[in-house]
Amino acid sequence: MGQLLALLEDSGALDLIALELAERPGPKGLPVRTVLVGVLLSLHYHRSATLADVCRVLLDQLRPPTRTWLEVPDPATVDIHGRHAFTRRVYRAFDRVTTALDPHRCDRRRRLPTVEALQVIAAWEEEAGAEQVRRRRVLQEISDRLVLVTVRLAHQRGLFRGWRGDIGIDTTPFPAWHKPHPDRKNLSSVEITAGWHHCGGSVRSMWWPARASPPGR
């Protein structure tokens, strides 16, 4: 766990997120790093990035020193109501991040009317407004830093010693639509965890079972 936390801090991604949240009103709530570490742990051990699994990891699967670092309560002292309250804190902390960074917030867990889905798509394209473009750039920078910190660490440890060529890292964000827009129901999915990817502005699409959130999204 300490390694994951060190990666997050060394990447500088937490600093970028803190800058975006600095001017937001209201209480600070649960530290963002706690939620992000929980997401990474859940992905690593359970191949899941759902917040429900993140809450279970944070409450039930951490050692005492780790709970202290992340400001997570001792599960032995928390009843069912306390667990529910902590879960709500996790959801609120994650919601603060998505509110500050998402170019166009929407409920990606359900299919949207096609008109709304097209607005979401437009927010990720070049015709978006200035604030949407700025948020996309911040997300891209966060993505770049999270990827490059692992590459730098691997290079420092000599893991590329036997590699004779150049090292190139591509963290280009790409949209992933679950299925092509159906005409009959006039509903569209913008779920980003798996779907049909439209590449290079073409009408051709390819299926790619991306389990984790695509870089920069």
Backbone as ProteinMPNN parsed JSONL, in Angstrom:
{"seq_chain_A": "MGQLLALLEDSGALDLIALELAERPGPKGLPVRTVLVGVLLSLHYHRSATLADVCRVLLDQLRPPTRTWLEVPDPATVDIHGRHAFTRRVYRAFDRVTTALDPHRCDRRRRLPTVEALQVIAAWEEEAGAEQVRRRRVLQEISDRLVLVTVRLAHQRGLFRGWRGDIGIDTTPFPAWHKPHPDRKNLSSVEITAGWHHCGGSVRSMWWPARASPPGR", "coords_chain_A": {"N_chain_A": [[0.832, -1.193, 0.0], [1.965, 1.194, 0.778], [3.681, 1.653, -1.361], [1.913, 2.232, -3.462], [0.762, 4.585, -2.506], [3.044, 6.175, -2.423], [3.628, 6.305, -5.158], [1.424, 7.764, -6.103], [1.847, 10.231, -4.795], [4.417, 10.936, -5.698], [3.951, 11.26, -8.382], [2.661, 13.674, -8.675], [0.048, 14.015, -9.315], [-1.876, 14.237, -7.31], [-1.412, 16.819, -6.415], [-2.254, 18.352, -8.595], [-4.98, 17.746, -8.605], [-5.665, 18.784, -6.123], [-5.341, 21.518, -6.593], [-7.479, 22.0, -8.323], [-9.586, 21.571, -6.62], [-9.313, 23.475, -4.709], [-10.711, 25.936, -4.62], [-13.292, 25.221, -4.224], [-16.407, 25.322, -2.497], [-17.512, 24.417, 0.87], [-17.036, 21.654, 3.261], [-13.868, 19.916, 3.519], [-13.862, 17.142, 3.686], [-13.378, 13.552, 3.229], [-9.975, 12.693, 2.564], [-8.762, 13.042, -0.771], [-6.709, 11.403, -1.64], [-7.094, 9.11, -0.13], [-9.369, 7.923, -1.274], [-8.445, 7.502, -3.918], [-6.253, 5.786, -3.521], [-7.693, 3.647, -2.491], [-9.158, 2.945, -4.788], [-7.069, 2.081, -6.491], [-6.078, -0.094, -4.992], [-8.346, -1.748, -4.994], [-8.583, -2.269, -7.731], [-6.181, -3.647, -8.122], [-6.298, -5.936, -6.433], [-8.876, -6.975, -6.718], [-9.753, -6.518, -9.25], [-11.61, -4.558, -9.821], [-13.222, -1.418, -10.02], [-15.321, -0.26, -8.78], [-17.059, 1.871, -6.509], [-18.3, 0.683, -4.356], [-16.804, -1.659, -3.91], [-14.395, -0.422, -3.369], [-14.97, 0.819, -0.916], [-15.294, -1.453, 0.708], [-12.702, -2.509, 0.618], [-11.237, -0.458, 1.883], [-12.41, -0.369, 4.444], [-12.313, -3.018, 5.439], [-9.972, -4.402, 4.738], [-7.494, -3.345, 5.328], [-4.409, -2.798, 7.07], [-3.696, -1.774, 10.497], [-1.654, 0.415, 10.607], [-1.885, 1.424, 8.002], [-4.553, 2.243, 7.896], [-4.398, 4.394, 9.619], [-2.715, 6.17, 8.19], [-4.387, 6.76, 6.043], [-6.613, 7.817, 7.186], [-8.801, 6.219, 7.905], [-11.442, 4.701, 9.681], [-11.237, 2.329, 12.442], [-12.506, -0.828, 11.776], [-13.491, -2.409, 13.828], [-14.587, -0.716, 15.627], [-16.739, 0.418, 14.442], [-20.14, 0.518, 13.774], [-23.025, -0.708, 11.901], [-24.268, 1.613, 11.068], [-22.161, 3.401, 11.177], [-20.517, 2.332, 9.187], [-22.085, 2.802, 6.968], [-22.077, 5.594, 7.001], [-19.349, 6.107, 6.544], [-19.116, 5.054, 3.983], [-20.71, 6.845, 2.579], [-19.08, 9.093, 2.816], [-16.9, 8.357, 1.244], [-18.126, 8.217, -1.284], [-18.918, 10.893, -1.556], [-16.431, 12.198, -1.568], [-15.293, 11.197, -3.918], [-17.147, 12.182, -5.677], [-16.7, 14.921, -5.49], [-14.279, 15.146, -6.854], [-14.934, 14.278, -9.479], [-16.834, 16.187, -10.1], [-15.276, 18.475, -10.252], [-13.49, 17.904, -12.322], [-14.647, 16.581, -14.532], [-15.473, 17.134, -17.873], [-18.114, 17.144, -18.771], [-20.586, 16.397, -16.813], [-22.547, 13.517, -16.151], [-24.933, 10.837, -15.767], [-23.393, 8.033, -16.151], [-24.076, 5.448, -15.806], [-26.403, 4.674, -16.937], [-28.352, 4.477, -19.96], [-28.548, 7.328, -21.991], [-30.851, 9.784, -23.302], [-30.472, 10.278, -26.781], [-29.909, 12.906, -27.594], [-28.839, 14.078, -25.26], [-26.63, 12.414, -24.923], [-25.114, 13.07, -27.164], [-24.338, 15.619, -26.45], [-22.574, 15.053, -24.388], [-20.6, 13.704, -25.827], [-19.761, 15.793, -27.475], [-18.521, 17.422, -25.616], [-16.109, 16.208, -25.275], [-14.85, 16.59, -27.61], [-13.291, 18.672, -30.153], [-14.869, 20.92, -30.529], [-15.722, 21.8, -28.109], [-16.363, 23.994, -25.254], [-14.309, 26.618, -23.723], [-13.801, 26.107, -20.961], [-14.363, 23.386, -20.807], [-12.39, 22.368, -22.49], [-10.149, 23.106, -21.001], [-10.489, 21.508, -18.7], [-10.249, 18.996, -19.861], [-7.581, 19.062, -20.565], [-6.368, 19.188, -18.056], [-7.14, 16.686, -17.037], [-5.784, 15.094, -18.885], [-3.142, 15.73, -18.22], [-3.029, 14.733, -15.599], [-3.415, 12.016, -16.148], [-1.119, 11.531, -17.746], [0.916, 11.938, -15.85], [0.405, 9.93, -13.937], [0.907, 7.647, -15.426], [3.557, 8.025, -16.372], [5.09, 8.17, -14.031], [5.302, 5.546, -13.176], [6.782, 4.474, -15.266], [9.18, 5.9, -15.085], [10.046, 4.968, -12.584], [10.411, 2.241, -13.138], [12.481, 2.46, -14.976], [14.516, 3.555, -13.381], [15.013, 1.414, -11.736], [16.244, -0.317, -13.406], [14.791, -1.963, -15.104], [14.474, -1.704, -17.795], [16.87, -2.324, -18.863], [17.715, -4.249, -20.675], [16.516, -3.451, -22.983], [16.867, -2.27, -26.206], [15.822, -0.364, -27.871], [13.977, 2.749, -28.397], [11.844, 4.278, -25.897], [8.484, 4.715, -25.835], [5.597, 6.392, -24.724], [2.152, 6.31, -24.784], [-0.511, 8.137, -23.893], [-2.925, 8.925, -24.872], [-6.205, 10.174, -24.648], [-9.282, 8.47, -25.21], [-12.599, 8.147, -26.499], [-15.127, 5.883, -25.401], [-17.786, 4.204, -26.4], [-20.522, 2.315, -25.358], [-22.236, 0.833, -27.107], [-23.154, 1.147, -30.607], [-25.303, 3.943, -31.379], [-28.666, 3.197, -30.906], [-31.368, 3.375, -33.164], [-34.03, 2.784, -32.743], [-34.823, 2.932, -29.985], [-33.828, 5.367, -29.342], [-31.864, 5.916, -27.459], [-28.672, 6.24, -25.852], [-25.484, 4.971, -24.826], [-22.884, 6.087, -22.743], [-21.008, 4.843, -21.284], [-17.825, 4.372, -19.9], [-16.215, 2.203, -19.359], [-16.152, 0.005, -20.985], [-16.585, -0.854, -24.409], [-17.577, 0.261, -27.717], [-15.14, 1.622, -29.74], [-14.471, 4.533, -31.453], [-12.25, 5.438, -33.794], [-9.922, 7.968, -34.655], [-11.741, 9.757, -35.816], [-13.165, 8.4, -37.715], [-15.873, 6.465, -39.192], [-15.779, 3.837, -38.699], [-15.701, 1.267, -36.25], [-14.351, -0.379, -33.344], [-14.259, -3.189, -31.187], [-13.345, -3.194, -27.811], [-12.453, -4.572, -24.846], [-12.172, -2.801, -22.382], [-11.397, -2.781, -19.099], [-10.612, -1.113, -17.029], [-10.733, 2.42, -16.317], [-10.294, 4.345, -19.233], [-7.196, 5.98, -20.151], [-6.933, 9.359, -19.21], [-9.618, 9.86, -19.13]], "CA_chain_A": [[0.0, 0.0, 0.0], [2.86, 2.331, 0.832], [4.204, 1.9, -2.699], [0.875, 2.902, -4.238], [0.651, 5.951, -2.007], [4.244, 6.89, -2.866], [3.473, 6.574, -6.586], [0.477, 8.868, -6.257], [2.449, 11.481, -4.342], [5.551, 11.269, -6.562], [3.467, 11.629, -9.714], [2.167, 15.044, -8.689], [-1.372, 14.038, -9.682], [-2.65, 14.734, -6.172], [-1.266, 18.278, -6.371], [-3.124, 18.91, -9.634], [-6.364, 17.621, -8.141], [-5.842, 19.731, -5.016], [-5.515, 22.855, -7.172], [-8.83, 22.09, -8.873], [-10.556, 21.548, -5.523], [-8.978, 24.494, -3.708], [-11.697, 27.016, -4.561], [-14.642, 24.691, -4.083], [-16.951, 25.582, -1.153], [-17.909, 23.266, 1.664], [-15.989, 20.958, 4.011], [-12.92, 19.162, 2.705], [-14.288, 15.749, 3.64], [-12.355, 12.506, 3.202], [-8.899, 13.052, 1.636], [-8.851, 12.449, -2.104], [-5.724, 10.324, -1.76], [-7.676, 7.9, 0.449], [-10.247, 7.308, -2.27], [-7.663, 7.037, -5.058], [-5.53, 4.586, -3.093], [-8.691, 2.584, -2.434], [-9.446, 2.518, -6.162], [-5.922, 1.314, -6.976], [-6.056, -1.377, -4.283], [-9.462, -2.554, -5.479], [-8.215, -2.726, -9.066], [-5.075, -4.604, -8.046], [-6.65, -7.187, -5.76], [-10.205, -7.49, -7.066], [-10.058, -6.16, -10.642], [-12.856, -3.795, -9.781], [-13.062, -0.013, -9.655], [-16.579, 0.264, -8.253], [-16.876, 2.483, -5.197], [-18.731, -0.267, -3.332], [-15.637, -2.487, -3.595], [-13.403, 0.462, -2.749], [-15.352, 0.972, 0.493], [-14.997, -2.707, 1.41], [-11.25, -2.601, 0.766], [-10.776, 0.512, 2.877], [-12.916, -0.676, 5.781], [-12.126, -4.393, 5.916], [-8.783, -5.1, 4.253], [-6.29, -2.565, 5.589], [-3.752, -2.978, 8.362], [-3.831, -0.572, 11.337], [-0.869, 1.596, 10.194], [-2.427, 1.962, 6.756], [-5.783, 2.972, 8.228], [-3.996, 5.673, 10.209], [-2.229, 7.037, 7.113], [-5.47, 7.143, 5.136], [-7.72, 8.37, 7.985], [-9.92, 5.275, 7.833], [-11.743, 4.234, 11.039], [-11.064, 0.917, 12.772], [-13.802, -1.492, 11.581], [-13.975, -2.99, 15.079], [-15.285, 0.325, 16.394], [-17.76, 1.005, 13.568], [-21.325, -0.315, 13.59], [-23.591, -0.657, 10.562], [-24.523, 3.013, 10.729], [-20.864, 4.007, 10.923], [-20.068, 1.87, 7.871], [-22.856, 3.536, 5.962], [-21.596, 6.977, 7.002], [-18.045, 6.134, 5.876], [-19.369, 4.838, 2.559], [-21.18, 8.108, 2.026], [-17.925, 9.986, 2.732], [-16.133, 7.938, 0.067], [-18.862, 8.643, -2.475], [-18.872, 12.352, -1.657], [-15.076, 12.594, -1.949], [-15.13, 10.9, -5.339], [-18.034, 13.092, -6.395], [-16.029, 16.22, -5.553], [-13.263, 15.085, -7.909], [-15.572, 14.231, -10.795], [-17.48, 17.479, -10.334], [-14.262, 19.467, -10.603], [-12.669, 17.54, -13.477], [-15.387, 16.037, -15.67], [-15.916, 18.185, -18.793], [-19.578, 17.159, -18.887], [-21.067, 15.39, -15.87], [-23.815, 12.855, -16.458], [-25.043, 9.512, -15.17], [-22.891, 7.086, -17.149], [-24.545, 4.092, -15.499], [-27.63, 4.393, -17.686], [-28.404, 5.036, -21.303], [-29.099, 8.676, -22.033], [-31.449, 10.187, -24.58], [-29.398, 10.528, -27.739], [-29.56, 14.334, -27.587], [-27.937, 14.3, -24.127], [-25.383, 11.698, -25.187], [-24.346, 13.856, -28.131], [-23.736, 16.731, -25.711], [-21.414, 14.494, -23.688], [-19.572, 13.46, -26.836], [-19.237, 17.086, -27.925], [-17.642, 17.964, -24.571], [-14.805, 15.572, -25.408], [-14.343, 16.873, -28.942], [-12.626, 19.965, -30.29], [-15.794, 22.051, -30.532], [-16.137, 22.085, -26.737], [-16.067, 25.327, -24.762], [-12.981, 26.842, -23.154], [-13.671, 25.418, -19.679], [-14.308, 21.95, -21.07], [-11.054, 22.091, -23.022], [-9.208, 23.208, -19.879], [-10.63, 20.318, -17.862], [-9.677, 17.867, -20.589], [-6.126, 19.162, -20.478], [-5.987, 18.806, -16.694], [-7.27, 15.236, -16.97], [-4.688, 14.518, -19.66], [-1.919, 15.89, -17.438], [-3.105, 13.767, -14.501], [-3.184, 10.707, -16.749], [0.292, 11.443, -18.123], [1.766, 11.818, -14.658], [0.203, 8.622, -13.316], [1.566, 6.638, -16.256], [4.992, 8.254, -16.483], [5.787, 7.906, -12.774], [5.628, 4.118, -13.142], [7.844, 4.242, -16.248], [10.426, 6.411, -14.502], [10.461, 4.059, -11.522], [10.935, 1.028, -13.773], [13.771, 2.802, -15.578], [15.478, 3.718, -12.296], [15.332, 0.094, -11.186], [16.943, -1.106, -14.407], [13.929, -2.943, -15.76], [14.597, -1.539, -19.245], [18.287, -2.434, -19.175], [17.903, -5.085, -21.859], [15.771, -2.912, -24.125], [17.799, -1.498, -27.035], [15.142, 0.667, -28.644], [13.426, 3.891, -27.677], [10.666, 4.013, -25.069], [7.427, 5.675, -26.119], [4.403, 6.219, -23.894], [0.983, 6.952, -25.378], [-1.629, 8.25, -22.946], [-3.977, 9.667, -25.564], [-7.549, 9.801, -24.217], [-10.168, 8.078, -26.306], [-13.959, 7.885, -26.045], [-15.567, 4.498, -25.533], [-19.245, 4.138, -26.312], [-20.842, 0.912, -25.118], [-22.762, 0.281, -28.351], [-23.618, 2.206, -31.517], [-26.584, 4.515, -30.984], [-29.814, 2.528, -31.525], [-32.376, 4.303, -33.675], [-35.386, 2.432, -32.319], [-35.101, 3.429, -28.638], [-33.33, 6.739, -29.22], [-31.049, 5.997, -26.247], [-27.258, 6.003, -26.112], [-24.665, 4.74, -23.647], [-21.557, 6.702, -22.732], [-20.22, 4.106, -20.296], [-16.428, 4.448, -20.33], [-15.42, 1.058, -18.933], [-16.083, -0.981, -22.057], [-17.482, -0.465, -25.481], [-17.152, 0.455, -29.094], [-14.253, 2.774, -29.828], [-14.417, 5.14, -32.777], [-10.864, 5.898, -33.832], [-9.476, 8.895, -35.676], [-12.828, 10.464, -36.46], [-13.786, 7.592, -38.758], [-17.144, 5.847, -38.827], [-15.504, 2.455, -38.325], [-15.56, 1.091, -34.804], [-13.745, -1.642, -32.936], [-14.599, -3.589, -29.831], [-12.174, -3.3, -26.932], [-12.985, -4.773, -23.491], [-11.372, -2.06, -21.402], [-11.97, -2.959, -17.767], [-10.329, 0.066, -16.207], [-11.052, 3.675, -16.987], [-9.285, 4.698, -20.218], [-6.355, 7.102, -19.738], [-7.369, 10.705, -19.499], [-11.062, 9.999, -19.078]], "C_chain_A": [[0.872, 1.25, 0.0], [3.425, 2.685, -0.532], [3.183, 2.63, -3.567], [0.735, 4.361, -3.815], [1.848, 6.787, -2.449], [4.162, 7.232, -4.35], [2.543, 7.758, -6.825], [1.125, 10.206, -5.902], [3.597, 11.906, -5.251], [5.101, 11.731, -7.945], [3.065, 13.097, -9.798], [0.702, 15.153, -9.055], [-2.231, 14.581, -8.547], [-2.567, 16.255, -6.062], [-2.169, 18.946, -7.407], [-4.586, 18.864, -9.206], [-6.641, 18.62, -7.025], [-6.046, 21.153, -5.532], [-6.931, 23.046, -7.712], [-9.877, 22.179, -7.765], [-10.395, 22.716, -4.555], [-10.068, 25.543, -3.542], [-13.124, 26.522, -4.362], [-15.146, 24.918, -2.655], [-17.245, 24.285, -0.415], [-16.744, 22.613, 2.378], [-15.111, 20.122, 3.093], [-13.3, 17.69, 2.602], [-13.121, 14.779, 3.669], [-11.256, 12.893, 2.209], [-9.038, 12.328, 0.3], [-7.886, 11.284, -2.237], [-6.258, 9.026, -1.176], [-8.534, 7.176, -0.573], [-9.438, 6.751, -3.435], [-6.828, 5.816, -4.712], [-6.489, 3.407, -3.001], [-9.04, 2.055, -3.808], [-8.311, 1.655, -6.701], [-5.837, -0.05, -6.303], [-7.164, -2.297, -4.775], [-9.18, -3.09, -6.878], [-7.167, -3.828, -9.001], [-5.519, -5.957, -7.495], [-7.968, -7.791, -6.23], [-10.618, -7.193, -8.504], [-11.389, -5.419, -10.748], [-12.552, -2.365, -9.362], [-14.365, 0.582, -9.154], [-16.353, 0.813, -6.846], [-17.353, 1.578, -4.074], [-17.571, -1.166, -2.922], [-14.536, -1.662, -2.947], [-13.697, 0.63, -1.262], [-15.031, -0.284, 1.291], [-13.497, -2.872, 1.629], [-10.765, -1.683, 1.883], [-11.202, 0.133, 4.288], [-12.446, -2.026, 6.31], [-10.777, -5.011, 5.596], [-7.492, -4.314, 4.436], [-5.716, -2.896, 6.959], [-3.839, -1.677, 9.167], [-2.965, 0.61, 10.914], [-1.419, 2.259, 8.932], [-3.699, 2.756, 7.014], [-5.454, 4.341, 8.82], [-3.539, 6.651, 9.133], [-3.382, 7.602, 6.286], [-6.684, 7.715, 5.862], [-8.988, 7.526, 7.844], [-10.192, 4.747, 9.237], [-11.481, 2.741, 11.205], [-12.415, 0.215, 12.625], [-14.369, -2.097, 12.855], [-14.776, -1.989, 15.898], [-16.438, 0.955, 15.612], [-18.933, 0.042, 13.431], [-21.864, -0.132, 12.174], [-23.861, 0.777, 10.12], [-23.217, 3.753, 10.433], [-20.299, 3.599, 9.57], [-20.793, 2.626, 6.763], [-22.372, 4.978, 5.861], [-20.243, 7.085, 6.291], [-18.21, 5.944, 4.371], [-19.828, 6.121, 1.888], [-20.032, 9.107, 1.888], [-17.071, 9.652, 1.513], [-16.813, 8.431, -1.207], [-18.796, 10.161, -2.653], [-17.487, 12.836, -2.096], [-14.838, 12.345, -3.432], [-15.97, 11.85, -6.187], [-17.418, 14.481, -6.517], [-15.009, 16.245, -6.688], [-13.914, 15.107, -9.287], [-16.282, 15.543, -11.116], [-16.472, 18.511, -10.821], [-13.579, 19.177, -11.934], [-13.448, 17.101, -14.705], [-15.841, 17.169, -16.593], [-17.428, 18.265, -18.956], [-20.126, 16.047, -17.996], [-22.401, 14.821, -16.328], [-23.807, 11.506, -15.754], [-24.643, 8.483, -16.216], [-23.342, 5.654, -16.888], [-25.818, 3.738, -16.252], [-27.523, 4.985, -19.085], [-29.108, 6.385, -21.272], [-29.892, 8.869, -23.321], [-30.341, 10.628, -25.53], [-28.967, 11.987, -27.763], [-28.582, 14.637, -26.453], [-26.594, 13.619, -24.363], [-24.506, 12.457, -26.176], [-23.693, 15.064, -27.469], [-22.494, 16.263, -24.951], [-20.274, 14.275, -24.671], [-18.921, 14.77, -27.268], [-18.273, 17.689, -26.911], [-16.242, 17.383, -24.651], [-14.19, 15.81, -26.777], [-13.828, 18.308, -29.009], [-13.587, 21.15, -30.212], [-16.281, 22.416, -29.137], [-15.743, 23.508, -26.341], [-14.712, 25.403, -24.08], [-12.788, 26.096, -21.837], [-13.604, 23.911, -19.863], [-12.946, 21.549, -21.617], [-10.025, 22.129, -21.897], [-9.278, 21.974, -18.998], [-10.058, 19.09, -18.555], [-8.162, 17.876, -20.485], [-5.63, 18.787, -19.086], [-6.063, 17.287, -16.532], [-6.136, 14.549, -17.725], [-3.378, 14.592, -18.886], [-1.894, 14.915, -16.263], [-2.81, 12.367, -15.017], [-1.715, 10.52, -17.108], [1.174, 11.198, -16.906], [1.627, 10.451, -14.0], [0.896, 7.517, -14.108], [3.079, 6.805, -16.21], [5.736, 7.99, -15.183], [6.154, 6.431, -12.656], [6.752, 3.793, -14.115], [9.181, 4.722, -15.701], [10.948, 5.48, -13.415], [11.055, 2.78, -12.103], [12.306, 1.285, -14.39], [14.846, 2.934, -14.509], [15.917, 2.372, -11.73], [15.979, -0.833, -12.214], [16.097, -2.113, -15.147], [13.961, -2.82, -17.28], [16.04, -1.734, -19.708], [18.517, -3.229, -20.463], [17.205, -4.573, -23.099], [16.665, -1.974, -24.922], [17.13, -0.355, -27.792], [14.724, 1.845, -27.79], [12.208, 3.459, -26.868], [9.644, 5.11, -25.345], [6.188, 5.366, -25.299], [3.257, 6.994, -24.528], [-0.151, 6.96, -24.361], [-2.768, 9.055, -23.563], [-5.347, 9.238, -25.055], [-8.399, 9.411, -25.418], [-11.554, 7.793, -25.751], [-14.337, 6.436, -26.283], [-17.067, 4.446, -25.338], [-19.643, 2.678, -26.273], [-21.335, 0.217, -26.377], [-23.092, 1.434, -29.29], [-25.007, 2.686, -31.115], [-27.739, 3.782, -31.662], [-30.867, 3.542, -31.96], [-33.748, 4.041, -33.074], [-35.72, 3.046, -30.966], [-34.647, 4.869, -28.431], [-32.591, 6.961, -27.9], [-29.608, 5.662, -26.597], [-26.51, 5.824, -24.803], [-23.334, 5.451, -23.803], [-20.702, 6.074, -21.636], [-18.776, 4.014, -20.768], [-15.62, 3.215, -19.96], [-15.342, -0.034, -19.975], [-16.938, -0.499, -23.205], [-16.868, -0.41, -26.858], [-16.325, 1.729, -29.174], [-14.206, 3.272, -31.268], [-13.092, 5.885, -32.887], [-10.631, 6.892, -34.968], [-10.575, 9.621, -36.415], [-13.526, 9.675, -37.544], [-15.105, 7.021, -38.265], [-16.948, 4.395, -38.435], [-15.298, 2.368, -36.819], [-14.93, -0.255, -34.521], [-14.135, -1.923, -31.506], [-13.34, -3.754, -29.02], [-12.668, -3.42, -25.504], [-12.138, -4.104, -22.428], [-12.032, -2.14, -20.033], [-11.74, -1.759, -16.869], [-10.651, 1.315, -17.001], [-9.958, 4.023, -17.979], [-8.481, 5.913, -19.764], [-6.958, 8.435, -20.132], [-8.86, 10.917, -19.416], [-11.53, 10.23, -17.66]], "O_chain_A": [[0.573, 2.234, -0.677], [3.629, 3.859, -0.84], [3.538, 3.537, -4.32], [0.606, 5.255, -4.652], [1.7, 7.955, -2.806], [4.573, 8.317, -4.763], [2.831, 8.639, -7.636], [0.967, 11.191, -6.623], [3.747, 13.091, -5.548], [5.796, 12.506, -8.602], [3.123, 13.697, -10.871], [0.157, 16.256, -9.105], [-3.201, 15.3, -8.787], [-3.534, 16.905, -5.665], [-2.777, 19.981, -7.133], [-5.336, 19.817, -9.416], [-7.709, 19.23, -6.978], [-6.839, 21.909, -4.97], [-7.513, 24.122, -7.576], [-10.93, 22.789, -7.949], [-11.238, 22.924, -3.682], [-10.32, 25.993, -2.424], [-14.061, 27.32, -4.334], [-14.392, 24.727, -1.701], [-17.229, 23.201, -0.998], [-15.589, 22.967, 2.138], [-15.545, 19.678, 2.031], [-13.092, 17.059, 1.565], [-12.015, 15.131, 4.078], [-11.564, 13.374, 1.119], [-9.387, 11.149, 0.253], [-8.207, 10.282, -2.877], [-5.92, 7.947, -1.664], [-8.439, 5.958, -0.722], [-9.71, 5.643, -3.897], [-6.707, 4.901, -5.527], [-6.141, 2.291, -3.387], [-9.202, 0.848, -3.985], [-8.56, 0.61, -7.303], [-5.558, -1.052, -6.962], [-6.944, -3.495, -4.952], [-9.502, -4.239, -7.178], [-7.247, -4.819, -9.727], [-5.154, -7.002, -8.034], [-8.151, -9.006, -6.146], [-11.709, -7.572, -8.929], [-12.177, -5.649, -11.665], [-11.738, -2.124, -8.471], [-14.506, 1.804, -9.105], [-15.547, 0.275, -6.087], [-16.865, 1.687, -2.949], [-17.366, -1.415, -1.734], [-13.824, -2.152, -2.07], [-12.783, 0.59, -0.439], [-14.551, -0.197, 2.421], [-13.066, -3.319, 2.692], [-9.971, -2.094, 2.73], [-10.429, 0.299, 5.232], [-12.205, -2.166, 7.509], [-10.458, -6.067, 6.141], [-6.498, -4.592, 3.765], [-6.45, -3.23, 7.89], [-4.033, -0.604, 8.595], [-3.476, 1.729, 10.86], [-1.422, 3.484, 8.806], [-3.904, 3.816, 6.423], [-6.146, 5.324, 8.555], [-3.922, 7.821, 9.15], [-3.362, 8.765, 5.882], [-7.678, 8.061, 5.224], [-10.091, 8.05, 7.685], [-9.247, 4.374, 9.932], [-11.5, 1.984, 10.234], [-13.381, 0.611, 13.278], [-15.58, -2.283, 12.969], [-15.557, -2.377, 16.767], [-17.045, 1.921, 16.074], [-18.756, -1.106, 13.024], [-21.232, 0.523, 11.345], [-23.702, 1.115, 8.947], [-23.166, 4.617, 9.557], [-19.678, 4.409, 8.881], [-20.197, 3.031, 5.764], [-22.267, 5.525, 4.763], [-20.008, 8.026, 5.533], [-17.528, 6.593, 3.579], [-19.4, 6.448, 0.782], [-20.013, 9.891, 0.938], [-16.576, 10.549, 0.83], [-16.166, 8.988, -2.094], [-18.637, 10.653, -3.77], [-17.375, 13.766, -2.895], [-14.252, 13.18, -4.123], [-15.559, 12.265, -7.27], [-17.593, 15.149, -7.536], [-14.887, 17.242, -7.4], [-13.497, 15.865, -10.163], [-16.326, 15.961, -12.272], [-16.776, 19.323, -11.695], [-13.131, 20.103, -12.609], [-12.95, 17.237, -15.822], [-16.531, 18.081, -16.139], [-17.966, 19.333, -19.246], [-20.127, 14.88, -18.389], [-23.267, 15.541, -16.825], [-22.785, 11.088, -15.21], [-25.449, 8.103, -17.065], [-23.026, 4.75, -17.662], [-26.261, 2.59, -16.199], [-26.712, 5.873, -19.347], [-30.131, 6.555, -20.609], [-29.635, 8.194, -24.318], [-29.384, 11.281, -25.115], [-27.783, 12.278, -27.934], [-27.609, 15.364, -26.651], [-25.545, 14.177, -24.042], [-23.284, 12.479, -26.033], [-22.613, 15.489, -27.88], [-21.493, 16.976, -24.876], [-19.125, 14.615, -24.389], [-17.701, 14.856, -27.41], [-17.324, 18.38, -27.282], [-15.289, 17.985, -24.156], [-13.116, 15.285, -27.073], [-13.921, 19.059, -28.039], [-13.177, 22.259, -29.871], [-17.166, 23.26, -28.996], [-14.911, 24.144, -26.989], [-14.047, 24.386, -23.882], [-11.729, 25.511, -21.612], [-12.867, 23.231, -19.15], [-12.409, 20.504, -21.247], [-9.132, 21.283, -21.842], [-8.245, 21.445, -18.59], [-9.45, 18.237, -17.908], [-7.534, 16.828, -20.336], [-4.59, 18.142, -18.949], [-5.162, 16.673, -15.96], [-5.593, 13.546, -17.264], [-2.594, 13.642, -18.887], [-0.851, 14.333, -15.964], [-2.05, 11.619, -14.402], [-1.129, 9.478, -16.813], [2.069, 10.353, -16.935], [2.619, 9.874, -13.553], [1.413, 6.563, -13.527], [3.805, 5.828, -16.028], [6.91, 7.619, -15.22], [7.2, 6.096, -12.1], [7.587, 2.934, -13.831], [10.195, 4.037, -15.836], [12.151, 5.23, -13.332], [12.077, 2.29, -11.622], [13.188, 0.429, -14.332], [15.971, 2.475, -14.705], [17.058, 2.215, -11.296], [16.234, -2.002, -11.923], [16.634, -3.034, -15.762], [13.523, -3.731, -17.983], [16.39, -1.351, -20.824], [19.412, -2.909, -21.244], [17.29, -5.193, -24.159], [17.17, -0.99, -24.381], [17.816, 0.532, -28.301], [15.07, 1.932, -26.612], [11.618, 2.409, -27.124], [9.909, 6.29, -25.115], [5.777, 4.21, -25.193], [3.374, 8.193, -24.779], [-0.687, 5.908, -24.012], [-3.483, 9.775, -22.866], [-5.633, 8.041, -25.029], [-8.246, 9.963, -26.507], [-11.68, 7.256, -24.651], [-13.908, 5.832, -27.266], [-17.559, 4.625, -24.224], [-19.152, 1.882, -27.073], [-20.889, -0.889, -26.681], [-23.287, 2.564, -28.844], [-25.798, 1.916, -30.571], [-27.789, 3.746, -32.892], [-31.21, 4.455, -31.209], [-34.542, 4.967, -32.91], [-36.794, 3.627, -30.807], [-35.037, 5.514, -27.458], [-32.67, 8.033, -27.299], [-29.349, 4.894, -27.524], [-26.85, 6.44, -23.793], [-22.728, 5.42, -24.874], [-19.778, 6.706, -21.124], [-18.52, 3.622, -21.907], [-14.42, 3.186, -20.231], [-14.514, -0.936, -19.843], [-17.927, 0.2, -22.986], [-15.796, -0.956, -27.119], [-16.761, 2.79, -28.727], [-13.93, 2.503, -32.189], [-12.848, 6.846, -32.158], [-11.082, 6.685, -36.094], [-10.362, 10.065, -37.543], [-14.394, 10.211, -38.233], [-15.419, 7.083, -37.076], [-17.862, 3.778, -37.889], [-14.778, 3.296, -36.199], [-14.97, -1.161, -35.354], [-14.32, -1.004, -30.708], [-12.376, -4.373, -29.47], [-13.251, -2.47, -24.982], [-11.458, -4.781, -21.656], [-13.126, -1.61, -19.844], [-12.586, -1.429, -16.038], [-10.821, 1.262, -18.219], [-8.784, 4.003, -17.61], [-9.011, 6.783, -19.073], [-7.435, 8.611, -21.254], [-9.335, 12.037, -19.608], [-12.73, 10.372, -17.421]]}, "name": "protein", "num_of_chains": 1, "seq": "MGQLLALLEDSGALDLIALELAERPGPKGLPVRTVLVGVLLSLHYHRSATLADVCRVLLDQLRPPTRTWLEVPDPATVDIHGRHAFTRRVYRAFDRVTTALDPHRCDRRRRLPTVEALQVIAAWEEEAGAEQVRRRRVLQEISDRLVLVTVRLAHQRGLFRGWRGDIGIDTTPFPAWHKPHPDRKNLSSVEITAGWHHCGGSVRSMWWPARASPPGR"}
